[in-house]
Amino acid sequence: MSDNRKYINKAKSIVISRSEDFRPYLDLYISESRARGTALNHLPYLRSTMTGIFEASIHQALGEALTERDSRLLVRRLYRLCENLKRTETATRLNLHTPAYAAAVIAGALSGKPLTDREINLLEPLDQSVRAYFEMAEEKLHSQLDTPEAPAD
């Protein structure tokens, strides 16, 4: 691994601190599913959650950057990397506003060097953990709400 390790750890710390932001979206998904009496598709809620964590993490990093000695440089790097990410999203039609990409953008801005593909792949568990909560909730809702009634004897 490159010398980006300390920047990756700092970025992961920021993203993890914002990861609790998934709870309101998960609660909304569960309550709307219960209100409809069926497990809804969790993907729209997951997408909103991922975007929310991304944005909250970037805003926290911007706030912290403003207290740094080289704040203007860090802020410019963050904005530039976010703009590059938006262009990539447009070109690929993928949603890259995820916790893992938030950490990649923040670490890249802090280090001043792009992360390697391997380093970015190591951040994937940030996305997987949030995804797992929604998948487990959907499975549980299916078992609670979508089971057919047993025939009467």
Rosetta blueprint (number, residue, H / E / L):
1 M L
2 S L
3 D L
4 N L
5 R H
6 K H
7 Y H
8 I H
9 N H
10 K H
11 A H
12 K H
13 S H
14 I H
15 V H
16 I H
17 S H
18 R H
19 S H
20 E H
21 D H
22 F H
23 R H
24 P H
25 Y H
26 L H
27 D H
28 L H
29 Y H
30 I H
31 S H
32 E H
33 S H
34 R H
35 A H
36 R H
37 G L
38 T L
39 A L
40 L L
41 N L
42 H L
43 L H
44 P H
45 Y H
46 L H
47 R H
48 S H
49 T H
50 M H
51 T H
52 G H
53 I H
54 F H
55 E H
56 A H
57 S H
58 I H
59 H H
60 Q H
61 A H
62 L H
63 G H
64 E H
65 A H
66 L L
67 T L
68 E L
69 R L
70 D L
71 S H
72 R H
73 L H
74 L H
75 V H
76 R H
77 R H
78 L H
79 Y H
80 R H
81 L H
82 C H
83 E H
84 N H
85 L H
86 K H
87 R H
88 T H
89 E H
90 T H
91 A H
92 T H
93 R L
94 L L
95 N L
96 L L
97 H L
98 T L
99 P H
100 A H
101 Y H
102 A H
103 A H
104 A H
105 V H
106 I H
107 A H
108 G H
109 A H
110 L H
111 S H
112 G L
113 K L
114 P L
115 L L
116 T L
117 D H
118 R H
119 E H
120 I H
121 N H
122 L H
123 L L
124 E H
125 P H
126 L H
127 D H
128 Q H
129 S H
130 V H
131 R H
132 A H
133 Y H
134 F H
135 E H
136 M H
137 A H
138 E H
139 E H
140 K H
141 L H
142 H H
143 S H
144 Q H
145 L H
146 D L
147 T L
148 P L
149 E L
150 A L
151 P L
152 A L
153 D L
